Amino acid sequence: MAEACHHPPTTELSKAERFKATHLAARHGNYHQYYAKFRAPTVPDERLSILPSDILHNARVIDLGCNAGKLTHEAIAHCGAAASVGVDIDPWLVEQAKAAYPNGPCTFEHFDFVDASAYTGTALGKFDVVLLLSNTE
């Protein structure tokens, strides 16, 4: 005889529980809408302006810890990079980045860059510049 499905009683979630359940809480150290909440809304991002002006021009860039992809995109759109690949450990943020920039010119990969042996994507290759700007504060 089949066992009946057990469904826990329905209870209303607290604001904090809803926040966490909808991926708004920090996961892997990432924050939902990081750029909107924690960074000044400059275009391009002020961290890119600190770099020498020609370092990204025509470069192949990999942005490790890309979050939702703003810097990955701006490396091409505002700094003249030839190609830009964003990598993040959080699959939800990678999906946000892909949704925000569906027609390129950058690409995004879900990947824990600390464990390179586990990489199965297509972005890993030779790069001229490595950005770790979303990992530093």
C-alpha positions, 0 to 999 in steps of 0.5 A: 500500500502506498504511503500518503504524501506528507505535507507540512502545515502551511505557515506564513514565512517571516520577512527574513525567511521570504528574503532568504527563500527568494535568493535575496540573502547572500549566497556564496558571499554574493548579494542580490542587486549588489550593484544597485544597493552597494555600488554607486550607479556610475557607468562605467563602474568607477573601479574600471576607471582606476585601471590604466586606460589601455589595459582592457582595449582589445583584450580578452578578459575573464571576470572571476566572481562576476556577480550579475555581469555588470563589469563583464559587460562594461569591459567591452561596452565602455573599455573596448575589450575584444571579448569578455567572459564572466564566471561566478560560483552562484548559478542564480547570478549567472542566470541573472547576467545571461538574462541582462545581456542575452545578445552578448557581447559578453558570455557567462559561465557557472563555475567555481574558479577555485576548482579549475579541475571541475570546469566543463564550460567553454569559456576557459581559454587564454585571456589577457586580463583577469578581473577580480573586482567583485571579490574586492571591496 
